[in-house]
């Protein structure tokens, strides 16, 4: 597996864990929620930019992105 792929996976795991913590849900629930509303695909697509931003900013972006698509966390 390439270094870029491993870096992406590590970053996605971090975002899911932080999203879960801040939303007061389990990590598996956060993963399903972010996946259902397309946020994980967004992270994968825009990893090159997102990993340069703060975790706080990215969590807020993911929350708003999901809410615009019908999410309610």
C-alpha positions as CSV (number, residue, x, y, z in Angstrom):
1,X,0.0,0.0,0.0
2,X,1.3,3.5,-0.9
3,X,2.3,6.1,1.7
4,X,-0.4,8.4,0.4
5,X,-3.1,5.7,0.9
6,X,-1.8,5.0,4.5
7,X,-1.8,8.8,5.2
8,X,-5.4,9.1,3.9
9,X,-6.6,6.2,6.0
10,X,-4.9,7.5,9.1
11,X,-6.4,11.0,8.6
12,X,-9.9,9.5,8.0
13,X,-9.7,7.5,11.1
14,X,-8.7,10.6,13.1
15,X,-11.6,12.6,11.6
16,X,-14.2,9.9,12.3
17,X,-12.9,9.5,15.9
18,X,-13.0,13.3,16.5
19,X,-16.4,13.6,14.9
20,X,-17.7,10.8,17.1
21,X,-16.3,12.4,20.2
22,X,-17.7,15.9,19.5
23,X,-21.1,14.5,18.4
24,X,-21.3,12.2,21.5
25,X,-21.8,9.1,19.4
26,X,-19.8,5.9,18.9
27,X,-17.1,5.8,16.3
28,X,-19.1,3.1,14.3
29,X,-22.2,5.4,14.4
30,X,-20.1,8.4,13.2
31,X,-18.5,6.3,10.4
32,X,-22.0,5.2,9.2
33,X,-23.3,8.7,9.4
34,X,-20.4,10.3,7.6
35,X,-20.5,7.5,4.9
36,X,-24.3,7.8,4.5
37,X,-24.2,11.5,3.7
38,X,-21.1,11.4,1.5
39,X,-18.7,13.1,3.9
40,X,-16.1,10.3,3.7
41,X,-16.0,10.5,-0.1
42,X,-15.6,14.2,0.2
43,X,-12.6,13.7,2.5
44,X,-11.1,11.2,0.2
45,X,-11.5,13.5,-2.8
46,X,-10.2,16.6,-1.1
47,X,-7.6,15.0,1.2
48,X,-4.8,17.1,-0.3
49,X,-6.5,20.3,1.0
50,X,-8.2,19.0,4.1
51,X,-5.2,17.6,5.8
52,X,-3.6,21.1,5.7
53,X,-6.5,22.6,7.7
54,X,-7.3,22.3,11.4
55,X,-9.2,19.3,12.7
56,X,-11.8,21.8,14.2
57,X,-12.4,23.4,10.8
58,X,-12.7,20.0,9.1
59,X,-15.2,18.7,11.7
60,X,-17.3,21.8,11.3
61,X,-17.2,21.4,7.5
62,X,-18.2,17.7,7.7
63,X,-21.1,18.5,10.1
64,X,-22.4,21.3,7.8
65,X,-22.0,19.1,4.7
66,X,-24.0,16.3,6.2
67,X,-26.7,18.6,7.5
68,X,-27.1,20.1,4.0
69,X,-27.7,16.5,2.8
70,X,-30.3,15.8,5.4
71,X,-28.2,14.6,8.4
72,X,-29.2,15.7,11.9
73,X,-26.1,15.3,14.1
